[in-house]
Amino acid sequence: MAYHDNSPENRVFKDVAEVGEILESLSAVAGTIRSADVAILYDWENNRDLNDAWSYGLETKRYIQRV
């Protein structure tokens, strides 16, 4: 994962690298299966960015209602 400056010193790169390290430490559960009836991923930053977008009408900016 590289940000627009291609630097390994920026926050985005460091955050993604940290997630990779965490995922590597989960090898004990890799390949296991856990059933779930439903999963919802709510992203506050995505909602904020969508609300700030000018290219969508108010009817299509219903992130909370759609989730």
All heavy atoms as TSV, in Angstrom:
chain	resi	resn	atom	element	x	y	z
A	1	MET	N	N	0.847	-1.172	0.000
A	1	MET	CA	C	0.000	0.000	0.000
A	1	MET	C	C	0.887	1.228	0.000
A	1	MET	O	O	1.713	1.395	0.875
A	1	MET	CB	C	-0.890	-0.032	1.238
A	1	MET	CG	C	-1.792	1.123	1.356
A	1	MET	SD	S	-2.971	1.015	0.030
A	1	MET	CE	C	-4.085	2.271	0.451
A	2	ALA	N	N	0.737	2.055	-0.976
A	2	ALA	CA	C	1.545	3.268	-1.058
A	2	ALA	C	C	0.631	4.468	-1.252
A	2	ALA	O	O	-0.340	4.408	-2.006
A	2	ALA	CB	C	2.530	3.178	-2.206
A	3	TYR	N	N	0.932	5.522	-0.556
A	3	TYR	CA	C	0.195	6.763	-0.712
A	3	TYR	C	C	0.754	7.501	-1.917
A	3	TYR	O	O	1.696	7.032	-2.558
A	3	TYR	CB	C	0.331	7.573	0.578
A	3	TYR	CG	C	-0.758	8.579	0.808
A	3	TYR	CD1	C	-2.089	8.209	0.787
A	3	TYR	CD2	C	-0.447	9.908	1.054
A	3	TYR	CE1	C	-3.084	9.134	1.018
A	3	TYR	CE2	C	-1.436	10.835	1.283
A	3	TYR	CZ	C	-2.753	10.450	1.258
A	3	TYR	OH	O	-3.729	11.371	1.481
A	4	HIS	N	N	0.222	8.629	-2.271
A	4	HIS	CA	C	0.625	9.324	-3.483
A	4	HIS	C	C	2.105	9.691	-3.509
A	4	HIS	O	O	2.687	9.868	-4.572
A	4	HIS	CB	C	-0.226	10.579	-3.691
A	4	HIS	CG	C	-0.074	11.594	-2.601
A	4	HIS	ND1	N	0.913	12.529	-2.601
A	4	HIS	CD2	C	-0.794	11.793	-1.476
A	4	HIS	CE1	C	0.805	13.280	-1.518
A	4	HIS	NE2	N	-0.221	12.862	-0.819
A	5	ASP	N	N	2.734	9.795	-2.336
A	5	ASP	CA	C	4.149	10.162	-2.327
A	5	ASP	C	C	5.083	8.947	-2.360
A	5	ASP	O	O	6.290	9.099	-2.379
A	5	ASP	CB	C	4.477	11.027	-1.114
A	5	ASP	CG	C	4.265	10.308	0.213
A	5	ASP	OD1	O	3.853	9.125	0.208
A	5	ASP	OD2	O	4.508	10.939	1.252
A	6	ASN	N	N	4.524	7.734	-2.350
A	6	ASN	CA	C	5.293	6.484	-2.393
A	6	ASN	C	C	6.309	6.355	-1.263
A	6	ASN	O	O	7.319	5.679	-1.409
A	6	ASN	CB	C	6.002	6.318	-3.740
A	6	ASN	CG	C	5.037	6.036	-4.850
A	6	ASN	OD1	O	4.044	5.346	-4.679
A	6	ASN	ND2	N	5.299	6.599	-6.032
A	7	SER	N	N	6.061	6.987	-0.156
A	7	SER	CA	C	6.994	6.954	0.963
A	7	SER	C	C	6.550	5.936	2.008
A	7	SER	O	O	5.384	5.906	2.383
A	7	SER	CB	C	7.078	8.337	1.620
A	7	SER	OG	O	7.794	8.264	2.827
A	8	PRO	N	N	7.469	5.108	2.501
A	8	PRO	CA	C	7.120	4.180	3.579
A	8	PRO	C	C	7.043	4.878	4.937
A	8	PRO	O	O	6.794	4.241	5.940
A	8	PRO	CB	C	8.250	3.154	3.547
A	8	PRO	CG	C	9.407	3.909	2.997
A	8	PRO	CD	C	8.829	4.907	2.032
A	9	GLU	N	N	7.226	6.172	4.955
A	9	GLU	CA	C	7.204	6.924	6.209
A	9	GLU	C	C	5.882	7.638	6.458
A	9	GLU	O	O	5.724	8.297	7.473
A	9	GLU	CB	C	8.349	7.950	6.217
A	9	GLU	CG	C	9.716	7.325	6.129
A	9	GLU	CD	C	9.974	6.330	7.259
A	9	GLU	OE1	O	9.624	6.616	8.415
A	9	GLU	OE2	O	10.525	5.251	6.981
A	10	ASN	N	N	4.922	7.537	5.538
A	10	ASN	CA	C	3.658	8.238	5.764
A	10	ASN	C	C	2.690	7.389	6.592
A	10	ASN	O	O	2.867	6.185	6.767
A	10	ASN	CB	C	3.029	8.702	4.446
A	10	ASN	CG	C	2.585	7.550	3.581
A	10	ASN	OD1	O	1.851	6.684	4.039
A	10	ASN	ND2	N	3.017	7.529	2.335
A	11	ARG	N	N	1.664	8.011	7.121
A	11	ARG	CA	C	0.721	7.360	8.019
A	11	ARG	C	C	-0.015	6.198	7.356
A	11	ARG	O	O	-0.197	5.135	7.957
A	11	ARG	CB	C	-0.307	8.367	8.546
A	11	ARG	CG	C	-1.280	7.766	9.537
A	11	ARG	CD	C	-2.420	8.701	9.864
A	11	ARG	NE	N	-3.169	9.110	8.691
A	11	ARG	CZ	C	-4.145	8.388	8.132
A	11	ARG	NH1	N	-4.479	7.212	8.629
A	11	ARG	NH2	N	-4.790	8.834	7.073
A	12	VAL	N	N	-0.429	6.357	6.103
A	12	VAL	CA	C	-1.183	5.304	5.420
A	12	VAL	C	C	-0.344	4.035	5.312
A	12	VAL	O	O	-0.806	2.941	5.649
A	12	VAL	CB	C	-1.639	5.775	4.025
A	12	VAL	CG1	C	-2.282	4.640	3.254
A	12	VAL	CG2	C	-2.597	6.948	4.141
A	13	PHE	N	N	0.879	4.168	4.876
A	13	PHE	CA	C	1.752	3.002	4.746
A	13	PHE	C	C	1.967	2.333	6.095
A	13	PHE	O	O	1.877	1.113	6.225
A	13	PHE	CB	C	3.100	3.398	4.131
A	13	PHE	CG	C	3.997	2.224	3.881
A	13	PHE	CD1	C	3.928	1.535	2.689
A	13	PHE	CD2	C	4.896	1.782	4.851
A	13	PHE	CE1	C	4.747	0.440	2.455
A	13	PHE	CE2	C	5.713	0.694	4.624
A	13	PHE	CZ	C	5.635	0.023	3.426
A	14	LYS	N	N	2.242	3.137	7.119
A	14	LYS	CA	C	2.493	2.579	8.455
A	14	LYS	C	C	1.254	1.873	9.001
A	14	LYS	O	O	1.360	0.807	9.618
A	14	LYS	CB	C	2.948	3.681	9.406
A	14	LYS	CG	C	4.350	4.168	9.105
A	14	LYS	CD	C	4.775	5.271	10.045
A	14	LYS	CE	C	6.174	5.737	9.735
A	14	LYS	NZ	N	6.622	6.783	10.652
A	15	ASP	N	N	0.071	2.451	8.783
A	15	ASP	CA	C	-1.165	1.817	9.258
A	15	ASP	C	C	-1.397	0.475	8.578
A	15	ASP	O	O	-1.751	-0.513	9.225
A	15	ASP	CB	C	-2.362	2.735	9.025
A	15	ASP	CG	C	-2.420	3.914	9.965
A	15	ASP	OD1	O	-1.618	3.955	10.927
A	15	ASP	OD2	O	-3.265	4.804	9.746
A	16	VAL	N	N	-1.203	0.420	7.267
A	16	VAL	CA	C	-1.417	-0.824	6.536
A	16	VAL	C	C	-0.382	-1.872	6.944
A	16	VAL	O	O	-0.697	-3.052	7.106
A	16	VAL	CB	C	-1.390	-0.572	5.010
A	16	VAL	CG1	C	-1.408	-1.877	4.239
A	16	VAL	CG2	C	-2.572	0.296	4.610
A	17	ALA	N	N	0.865	-1.444	7.149
A	17	ALA	CA	C	1.902	-2.367	7.595
A	17	ALA	C	C	1.567	-2.935	8.973
A	17	ALA	O	O	1.773	-4.128	9.235
A	17	ALA	CB	C	3.259	-1.664	7.629
A	18	GLU	N	N	1.019	-2.102	9.853
A	18	GLU	CA	C	0.635	-2.567	11.188
A	18	GLU	C	C	-0.482	-3.600	11.105
A	18	GLU	O	O	-0.453	-4.618	11.797
A	18	GLU	CB	C	0.193	-1.385	12.052
A	18	GLU	CG	C	-0.206	-1.784	13.450
A	18	GLU	CD	C	-0.686	-0.605	14.282
A	18	GLU	OE1	O	-0.665	0.542	13.809
A	18	GLU	OE2	O	-1.105	-0.856	15.430
A	19	VAL	N	N	-1.447	-3.368	10.238
A	19	VAL	CA	C	-2.529	-4.344	10.057
A	19	VAL	C	C	-1.958	-5.659	9.547
A	19	VAL	O	O	-2.351	-6.739	9.993
A	19	VAL	CB	C	-3.610	-3.800	9.107
A	19	VAL	CG1	C	-4.596	-4.890	8.701
A	19	VAL	CG2	C	-4.366	-2.646	9.746
A	20	GLY	N	N	-1.002	-5.592	8.624
A	20	GLY	CA	C	-0.360	-6.808	8.118
A	20	GLY	C	C	0.331	-7.588	9.219
A	20	GLY	O	O	0.237	-8.820	9.273
A	21	GLU	N	N	1.004	-6.893	10.109
A	21	GLU	CA	C	1.671	-7.565	11.235
A	21	GLU	C	C	0.650	-8.225	12.156
A	21	GLU	O	O	0.860	-9.346	12.635
A	21	GLU	CB	C	2.514	-6.562	12.012
A	21	GLU	CG	C	3.733	-6.078	11.255
A	21	GLU	CD	C	4.450	-4.935	11.957
A	21	GLU	OE1	O	4.077	-4.587	13.091
A	21	GLU	OE2	O	5.388	-4.385	11.351
A	22	ILE	N	N	-0.440	-7.552	12.405
A	22	ILE	CA	C	-1.497	-8.122	13.251
A	22	ILE	C	C	-2.083	-9.367	12.597
A	22	ILE	O	O	-2.282	-10.398	13.254
A	22	ILE	CB	C	-2.592	-7.076	13.531
A	22	ILE	CG1	C	-2.039	-5.962	14.422
A	22	ILE	CG2	C	-3.814	-7.722	14.177
A	22	ILE	CD1	C	-2.945	-4.751	14.542
A	23	LEU	N	N	-2.340	-9.297	11.306
A	23	LEU	CA	C	-2.904	-10.453	10.603
A	23	LEU	C	C	-1.953	-11.645	10.614
A	23	LEU	O	O	-2.398	-12.790	10.729
A	23	LEU	CB	C	-3.262	-10.065	9.161
A	23	LEU	CG	C	-4.423	-9.082	9.009
A	23	LEU	CD1	C	-4.594	-8.694	7.547
A	23	LEU	CD2	C	-5.712	-9.659	9.569
A	24	GLU	N	N	-0.668	-11.382	10.507
A	24	GLU	CA	C	0.305	-12.475	10.578
A	24	GLU	C	C	0.280	-13.158	11.938
A	24	GLU	O	O	0.512	-14.357	12.043
A	24	GLU	CB	C	1.705	-11.952	10.294
A	24	GLU	CG	C	1.951	-11.664	8.829
A	24	GLU	CD	C	3.338	-11.105	8.572
A	24	GLU	OE1	O	4.057	-10.776	9.540
A	24	GLU	OE2	O	3.708	-10.998	7.400
A	25	SER	N	N	-0.017	-12.406	12.983
A	25	SER	CA	C	-0.051	-12.993	14.330
A	25	SER	C	C	-1.308	-13.833	14.556
A	25	SER	O	O	-1.421	-14.514	15.566
A	25	SER	CB	C	0.047	-11.898	15.393
A	25	SER	OG	O	-1.147	-11.133	15.435
A	26	LEU	N	N	-2.238	-13.806	13.619
A	26	LEU	CA	C	-3.473	-14.577	13.751
A	26	LEU	C	C	-3.395	-15.939	13.077
A	26	LEU	O	O	-4.409	-16.555	12.793
A	26	LEU	CB	C	-4.647	-13.780	13.153
A	26	LEU	CG	C	-4.952	-12.454	13.824
A	26	LEU	CD1	C	-6.073	-11.739	13.078
A	26	LEU	CD2	C	-5.323	-12.648	15.282
A	27	SER	N	N	-2.199	-16.435	12.836
A	27	SER	CA	C	-2.046	-17.690	12.111
A	27	SER	C	C	-2.741	-18.861	12.810
A	27	SER	O	O	-3.116	-19.828	12.170
A	27	SER	CB	C	-0.562	-18.000	11.898
A	27	SER	OG	O	0.085	-18.142	13.157
A	28	ALA	N	N	-2.924	-18.765	14.129
A	28	ALA	CA	C	-3.594	-19.852	14.857
A	28	ALA	C	C	-5.053	-20.009	14.428
A	28	ALA	O	O	-5.628	-21.088	14.557
A	28	ALA	CB	C	-3.512	-19.606	16.359
A	29	VAL	N	N	-5.656	-18.961	13.907
A	29	VAL	CA	C	-7.053	-19.049	13.492
A	29	VAL	C	C	-7.208	-19.079	11.976
A	29	VAL	O	O	-8.312	-19.202	11.470
A	29	VAL	CB	C	-7.883	-17.873	14.071
A	29	VAL	CG1	C	-7.946	-17.957	15.569
A	29	VAL	CG2	C	-7.343	-16.543	13.613
A	30	ALA	N	N	-6.098	-18.992	11.264
A	30	ALA	CA	C	-6.160	-19.031	9.804
A	30	ALA	C	C	-6.740	-20.353	9.337
A	30	ALA	O	O	-6.349	-21.416	9.810
A	30	ALA	CB	C	-4.773	-18.822	9.204
A	31	GLY	N	N	-7.679	-20.298	8.435
A	31	GLY	CA	C	-8.293	-21.497	7.893
A	31	GLY	C	C	-9.471	-22.005	8.698
A	31	GLY	O	O	-10.148	-22.931	8.281
A	32	THR	N	N	-9.713	-21.428	9.868
A	32	THR	CA	C	-10.882	-21.843	10.641
A	32	THR	C	C	-12.119	-21.177	10.065
A	32	THR	O	O	-12.048	-20.168	9.366
A	32	THR	CB	C	-10.733	-21.459	12.128
A	32	THR	OG1	O	-10.633	-20.044	12.231
A	32	THR	CG2	C	-9.515	-22.119	12.739
A	33	ILE	N	N	-13.253	-21.756	10.349
A	33	ILE	CA	C	-14.524	-21.254	9.815
A	33	ILE	C	C	-15.446	-20.905	10.970
A	33	ILE	O	O	-15.596	-21.681	11.910
A	33	ILE	CB	C	-15.196	-22.311	8.913
A	33	ILE	CG1	C	-14.295	-22.599	7.707
A	33	ILE	CG2	C	-16.561	-21.836	8.456
A	33	ILE	CD1	C	-14.784	-23.745	6.857
A	34	ARG	N	N	-16.027	-19.763	10.866
A	34	ARG	CA	C	-17.031	-19.341	11.848
A	34	ARG	C	C	-18.232	-18.836	11.067
A	34	ARG	O	O	-18.128	-17.904	10.276
A	34	ARG	CB	C	-16.496	-18.255	12.745
A	34	ARG	CG	C	-17.543	-17.804	13.726
A	34	ARG	CD	C	-16.951	-16.937	14.792
A	34	ARG	NE	N	-18.033	-16.455	15.619
A	34	ARG	CZ	C	-18.141	-16.696	16.901
A	34	ARG	NH1	N	-17.224	-17.398	17.507
A	34	ARG	NH2	N	-19.135	-16.224	17.585
A	35	SER	N	N	-19.364	-19.449	11.297
A	35	SER	CA	C	-20.578	-19.057	10.590
A	35	SER	C	C	-21.163	-17.790	11.196
A	35	SER	O	O	-21.118	-17.586	12.408
A	35	SER	CB	C	-21.622	-20.167	10.672
A	35	SER	OG	O	-21.132	-21.326	10.053
A	36	ALA	N	N	-21.706	-16.970	10.338
A	36	ALA	CA	C	-22.371	-15.748	10.789
A	36	ALA	C	C	-23.631	-15.565	9.952
A	36	ALA	O	O	-23.631	-15.795	8.746
A	36	ALA	CB	C	-21.459	-14.544	10.641
A	37	ASP	N	N	-24.686	-15.177	10.613
A	37	ASP	CA	C	-25.924	-14.925	9.885
A	37	ASP	C	C	-25.844	-13.612	9.109
A	37	ASP	O	O	-26.411	-13.484	8.028
A	37	ASP	CB	C	-27.111	-14.879	10.851
A	37	ASP	CG	C	-27.369	-16.228	11.504
A	37	ASP	OD1	O	-27.089	-17.257	10.866
A	37	ASP	OD2	O	-27.842	-16.247	12.646
A	38	VAL	N	N	-25.150	-12.650	9.687
A	38	VAL	CA	C	-25.049	-11.352	9.040
A	38	VAL	C	C	-23.805	-10.625	9.555
A	38	VAL	O	O	-23.365	-10.869	10.675
A	38	VAL	CB	C	-26.309	-10.501	9.302
A	38	VAL	CG1	C	-26.421	-10.146	10.770
A	38	VAL	CG2	C	-26.324	-9.254	8.446
A	39	ALA	N	N	-23.278	-9.780	8.718
A	39	ALA	CA	C	-22.162	-8.928	9.134
A	39	ALA	C	C	-22.385	-7.543	8.548
A	39	ALA	O	O	-22.812	-7.405	7.405
A	39	ALA	CB	C	-20.842	-9.484	8.642
A	40	ILE	N	N	-22.141	-6.533	9.353
A	40	ILE	CA	C	-22.295	-5.153	8.895
A	40	ILE	C	C	-20.997	-4.415	9.182
A	40	ILE	O	O	-20.489	-4.451	10.295
A	40	ILE	CB	C	-23.464	-4.449	9.608
A	40	ILE	CG1	C	-24.777	-5.148	9.267
A	40	ILE	CG2	C	-23.512	-2.980	9.218
A	40	ILE	CD1	C	-25.970	-4.605	10.020
A	41	LEU	N	N	-20.489	-3.769	8.164
A	41	LEU	CA	C	-19.300	-2.952	8.326
A	41	LEU	C	C	-19.715	-1.504	8.137
A	41	LEU	O	O	-20.166	-1.110	7.067
A	41	LEU	CB	C	-18.240	-3.329	7.287
A	41	LEU	CG	C	-16.991	-2.470	7.278
A	41	LEU	CD1	C	-16.265	-2.592	8.614
A	41	LEU	CD2	C	-16.088	-2.870	6.147
A	42	TYR	N	N	-19.602	-0.733	9.194
A	42	TYR	CA	C	-19.961	0.682	9.128
A	42	TYR	C	C	-18.693	1.493	9.228
A	42	TYR	O	O	-17.918	1.332	10.162
A	42	TYR	CB	C	-20.904	1.058	10.280
A	42	TYR	CG	C	-21.383	2.477	10.180
A	42	TYR	CD1	C	-22.518	2.772	9.456
A	42	TYR	CD2	C	-20.688	3.513	10.774
A	42	TYR	CE1	C	-22.963	4.064	9.339
A	42	TYR	CE2	C	-21.116	4.811	10.651
A	42	TYR	CZ	C	-22.256	5.088	9.934
A	42	TYR	OH	O	-22.681	6.374	9.816
A	43	ASP	N	N	-18.482	2.349	8.272
A	43	ASP	CA	C	-17.262	3.136	8.197
A	43	ASP	C	C	-17.598	4.613	8.398
A	43	ASP	O	O	-18.158	5.261	7.515
A	43	ASP	CB	C	-16.603	2.907	6.841
A	43	ASP	CG	C	-15.247	3.556	6.712
A	43	ASP	OD1	O	-14.954	4.486	7.481
A	43	ASP	OD2	O	-14.485	3.133	5.840
A	44	TRP	N	N	-17.284	5.146	9.568
A	44	TRP	CA	C	-17.593	6.543	9.882
A	44	TRP	C	C	-16.900	7.494	8.923
A	44	TRP	O	O	-17.472	8.513	8.517
A	44	TRP	CB	C	-17.185	6.865	11.320
A	44	TRP	CG	C	-18.127	6.272	12.309
A	44	TRP	CD1	C	-17.945	5.110	13.001
A	44	TRP	CD2	C	-19.403	6.766	12.706
A	44	TRP	NE1	N	-19.026	4.860	13.812
A	44	TRP	CE2	C	-19.941	5.873	13.643
A	44	TRP	CE3	C	-20.151	7.885	12.350
A	44	TRP	CZ2	C	-21.178	6.060	14.236
A	44	TRP	CZ3	C	-21.386	8.071	12.945
A	44	TRP	CH2	C	-21.884	7.165	13.870
A	45	GLU	N	N	-15.660	7.189	8.553
A	45	GLU	CA	C	-14.939	8.067	7.636
A	45	GLU	C	C	-15.588	8.072	6.258
A	45	GLU	O	O	-15.677	9.107	5.604
A	45	GLU	CB	C	-13.475	7.655	7.542
A	45	GLU	CG	C	-12.711	7.919	8.813
A	45	GLU	CD	C	-11.267	7.453	8.756
A	45	GLU	OE1	O	-10.854	6.902	7.724
A	45	GLU	OE2	O	-10.562	7.664	9.754
A	46	ASN	N	N	-16.071	6.911	5.804
A	46	ASN	CA	C	-16.748	6.831	4.524
A	46	ASN	C	C	-18.018	7.679	4.562
A	46	ASN	O	O	-18.332	8.396	3.615
A	46	ASN	CB	C	-17.063	5.385	4.184
A	46	ASN	CG	C	-17.540	5.224	2.764
A	46	ASN	OD1	O	-17.305	6.059	1.914
A	46	ASN	ND2	N	-18.216	4.124	2.506
A	47	ASN	N	N	-18.763	7.598	5.653
A	47	ASN	CA	C	-19.980	8.389	5.796
A	47	ASN	C	C	-19.657	9.880	5.770
A	47	ASN	O	O	-20.314	10.659	5.085
A	47	ASN	CB	C	-20.702	8.022	7.089
A	47	ASN	CG	C	-22.000	8.776	7.250
A	47	ASN	OD1	O	-22.762	8.924	6.308
A	47	ASN	ND2	N	-22.251	9.259	8.436
A	48	ARG	N	N	-18.620	10.279	6.500
A	48	ARG	CA	C	-18.224	11.690	6.529
A	48	ARG	C	C	-17.818	12.167	5.138
A	48	ARG	O	O	-18.236	13.232	4.675
A	48	ARG	CB	C	-17.065	11.889	7.499
A	48	ARG	CG	C	-16.627	13.346	7.602
A	48	ARG	CD	C	-15.226	13.503	8.125
A	48	ARG	NE	N	-14.281	12.885	7.200
A	48	ARG	CZ	C	-13.219	12.195	7.567
A	48	ARG	NH1	N	-12.942	12.020	8.830
A	48	ARG	NH2	N	-12.421	11.669	6.685
A	49	ASP	N	N	-17.022	11.361	4.449
A	49	ASP	CA	C	-16.567	11.750	3.111
A	49	ASP	C	C	-17.736	11.829	2.134
A	49	ASP	O	O	-17.786	12.730	1.296
A	49	ASP	CB	C	-15.528	10.765	2.593
A	49	ASP	CG	C	-14.225	10.835	3.387
A	49	ASP	OD1	O	-14.017	11.836	4.107
A	49	ASP	OD2	O	-13.434	9.879	3.296
A	50	LEU	N	N	-18.678	10.913	2.226
A	50	LEU	CA	C	-19.842	10.947	1.353
A	50	LEU	C	C	-20.674	12.196	1.620
A	50	LEU	O	O	-21.146	12.850	0.698
A	50	LEU	CB	C	-20.698	9.694	1.548
A	50	LEU	CG	C	-21.931	9.584	0.652
A	50	LEU	CD1	C	-21.524	9.562	-0.819
A	50	LEU	CD2	C	-22.729	8.343	1.003
A	51	ASN	N	N	-20.832	12.551	2.893
A	51	ASN	CA	C	-21.588	13.754	3.221
A	51	ASN	C	C	-20.910	15.015	2.706
A	51	ASN	O	O	-21.584	16.005	2.405
A	51	ASN	CB	C	-21.806	13.864	4.730
A	51	ASN	CG	C	-22.854	12.898	5.218
A	51	ASN	OD1	O	-23.739	12.492	4.466
A	51	ASN	ND2	N	-22.746	12.500	6.470
A	52	ASP	N	N	-19.591	14.995	2.597
A	52	ASP	CA	C	-18.857	16.156	2.088
A	52	ASP	C	C	-18.827	16.218	0.560
A	52	ASP	O	O	-18.466	17.241	-0.002
A	52	ASP	CB	C	-17.415	16.141	2.613
A	52	ASP	CG	C	-17.339	16.467	4.091
A	52	ASP	OD1	O	-18.320	16.992	4.646
A	52	ASP	OD2	O	-16.278	16.185	4.698
A	53	ALA	N	N	-19.199	15.121	-0.104
A	53	ALA	CA	C	-19.145	15.074	-1.563
A	53	ALA	C	C	-20.247	15.936	-2.167
A	53	ALA	O	O	-21.397	15.897	-1.730
A	53	ALA	CB	C	-19.283	13.628	-2.047
A	54	TRP	N	N	-19.897	16.709	-3.178
A	54	TRP	CA	C	-20.866	17.591	-3.838
A	54	TRP	C	C	-21.482	16.945	-5.068
A	54	TRP	O	O	-22.455	17.455	-5.612
A	54	TRP	CB	C	-20.171	18.885	-4.254
A	54	TRP	CG	C	-19.800	19.726	-3.088
A	54	TRP	CD1	C	-18.617	19.699	-2.405
A	54	TRP	CD2	C	-20.615	20.682	-2.418
A	54	TRP	NE1	N	-18.647	20.589	-1.360
A	54	TRP	CE2	C	-19.860	21.216	-1.351
A	54	TRP	CE3	C	-21.906	21.137	-2.621
A	54	TRP	CZ2	C	-20.373	22.184	-0.500
A	54	TRP	CZ3	C	-22.401	22.109	-1.768
A	54	TRP	CH2	C	-21.641	22.618	-0.719
A	55	SER	N	N	-20.958	15.820	-5.516
A	55	SER	CA	C	-21.417	15.235	-6.770
A	55	SER	C	C	-22.610	14.296	-6.611
A	55	SER	O	O	-23.072	13.731	-7.579
A	55	SER	CB	C	-20.264	14.487	-7.443
A	55	SER	OG	O	-19.782	13.466	-6.590
A	56	TYR	N	N	-23.118	14.149	-5.388
A	56	TYR	CA	C	-24.271	13.275	-5.152
A	56	TYR	C	C	-25.443	14.110	-4.671
A	56	TYR	O	O	-25.276	15.078	-3.934
A	56	TYR	CB	C	-23.957	12.219	-4.086
A	56	TYR	CG	C	-22.906	11.235	-4.495
A	56	TYR	CD1	C	-21.584	11.392	-4.105
A	56	TYR	CD2	C	-23.238	10.145	-5.287
A	56	TYR	CE1	C	-20.615	10.492	-4.489
A	56	TYR	CE2	C	-22.270	9.241	-5.672
A	56	TYR	CZ	C	-20.971	9.413	-5.268
A	56	TYR	OH	O	-20.021	8.525	-5.649
A	57	GLY	N	N	-26.658	13.687	-5.041
A	57	GLY	CA	C	-27.850	14.347	-4.532
A	57	GLY	C	C	-28.147	13.881	-3.113
A	57	GLY	O	O	-27.652	12.850	-2.660
A	58	LEU	N	N	-28.953	14.627	-2.406
A	58	LEU	CA	C	-29.278	14.285	-1.022
A	58	LEU	C	C	-29.949	12.915	-0.926
A	58	LEU	O	O	-29.790	12.206	0.062
A	58	LEU	CB	C	-30.177	15.352	-0.406
A	58	LEU	CG	C	-29.513	16.708	-0.169
A	58	LEU	CD1	C	-30.539	17.713	0.357
A	58	LEU	CD2	C	-28.359	16.583	0.809
A	59	GLU	N	N	-30.702	12.528	-1.948
A	59	GLU	CA	C	-31.394	11.230	-1.917
A	59	GLU	C	C	-30.423	10.060	-1.948
A	59	GLU	O	O	-30.724	8.987	-1.435
A	59	GLU	CB	C	-32.364	11.107	-3.094
A	59	GLU	CG	C	-33.408	12.192	-3.170
A	59	GLU	CD	C	-32.886	13.481	-3.799
A	59	GLU	OE1	O	-32.034	13.422	-4.697
A	59	GLU	OE2	O	-33.319	14.553	-3.351
A	60	THR	N	N	-29.258	10.246	-2.571
A	60	THR	CA	C	-28.294	9.153	-2.679
A	60	THR	C	C	-27.271	9.162	-1.552
A	60	THR	O	O	-26.472	8.243	-1.456
A	60	THR	CB	C	-27.560	9.217	-4.027
A	60	THR	OG1	O	-26.910	10.478	-4.144
A	60	THR	CG2	C	-28.519	9.023	-5.182
A	61	LYS	N	N	-27.294	10.182	-0.698
A	61	LYS	CA	C	-26.345	10.269	0.416
A	61	LYS	C	C	-26.951	9.693	1.688
A	61	LYS	O	O	-26.824	10.258	2.746
A	61	LYS	CB	C	-25.957	11.716	0.673
A	61	LYS	CG	C	-25.099	12.340	-0.361
A	61	LYS	CD	C	-24.788	13.749	0.089
A	61	LYS	CE	C	-23.756	14.417	-0.701
A	61	LYS	NZ	N	-23.419	15.719	-0.173
A	62	ARG	N	N	-27.581	8.569	1.593
A	62	ARG	CA	C	-28.274	7.987	2.742
A	62	ARG	C	C	-27.499	6.769	3.250
A	62	ARG	O	O	-28.018	5.677	3.355
A	62	ARG	CB	C	-29.692	7.645	2.343
A	62	ARG	CG	C	-30.476	8.873	1.875
A	62	ARG	CD	C	-31.859	8.543	1.359
A	62	ARG	NE	N	-32.635	7.772	2.297
A	62	ARG	CZ	C	-33.372	8.278	3.284
A	62	ARG	NH1	N	-33.437	9.567	3.458
A	62	ARG	NH2	N	-34.048	7.495	4.095
A	63	TYR	N	N	-26.229	6.984	3.593
A	63	TYR	CA	C	-25.352	5.901	3.999
A	63	TYR	C	C	-25.886	5.200	5.256
A	63	TYR	O	O	-25.983	3.968	5.295
A	63	TYR	CB	C	-23.948	6.455	4.250
A	63	TYR	CG	C	-22.908	5.408	4.556
A	63	TYR	CD1	C	-22.426	4.575	3.568
A	63	TYR	CD2	C	-22.408	5.265	5.843
A	63	TYR	CE1	C	-21.462	3.624	3.839
A	63	TYR	CE2	C	-21.443	4.305	6.129
A	63	TYR	CZ	C	-20.987	3.499	5.113
A	63	TYR	OH	O	-20.044	2.550	5.405
A	64	ILE	N	N	-26.235	5.949	6.272
A	64	ILE	CA	C	-26.728	5.362	7.530
A	64	ILE	C	C	-28.004	4.560	7.280
A	64	ILE	O	O	-28.139	3.429	7.754
A	64	ILE	CB	C	-26.971	6.453	8.582
A	64	ILE	CG1	C	-25.638	7.106	8.968
A	64	ILE	CG2	C	-27.672	5.897	9.813
A	64	ILE	CD1	C	-25.784	8.305	9.875
A	65	GLN	N	N	-28.930	5.111	6.537
A	65	GLN	CA	C	-30.194	4.419	6.266
A	65	GLN	C	C	-29.983	3.151	5.453
A	65	GLN	O	O	-30.642	2.141	5.680
A	65	GLN	CB	C	-31.163	5.355	5.535
A	65	GLN	CG	C	-31.635	6.509	6.362
A	65	GLN	CD	C	-30.655	7.703	6.396
A	65	GLN	OE1	O	-29.553	7.625	5.882
A	65	GLN	NE2	N	-31.070	8.779	7.015
A	66	ARG	N	N	-29.051	3.163	4.536
A	66	ARG	CA	C	-28.813	1.980	3.706
A	66	ARG	C	C	-28.095	0.873	4.471
A	66	ARG	O	O	-28.323	-0.292	4.229
A	66	ARG	CB	C	-28.038	2.358	2.458
A	66	ARG	CG	C	-28.825	3.344	1.606
A	66	ARG	CD	C	-28.444	3.264	0.185
A	66	ARG	NE	N	-29.018	4.351	-0.565
A	66	ARG	CZ	C	-30.232	4.311	-1.111
A	66	ARG	NH1	N	-30.981	3.264	-0.962
A	66	ARG	NH2	N	-30.677	5.343	-1.787
A	67	VAL	N	N	-27.210	1.271	5.373
A	67	VAL	CA	C	-26.507	0.260	6.170
A	67	VAL	C	C	-27.523	-0.398	7.092
A	67	VAL	O	O	-27.578	-1.570	7.263
A	67	VAL	CB	C	-25.352	0.880	6.960
A	67	VAL	CG1	C	-24.787	-0.110	7.965
A	67	VAL	CG2	C	-24.255	1.328	6.032
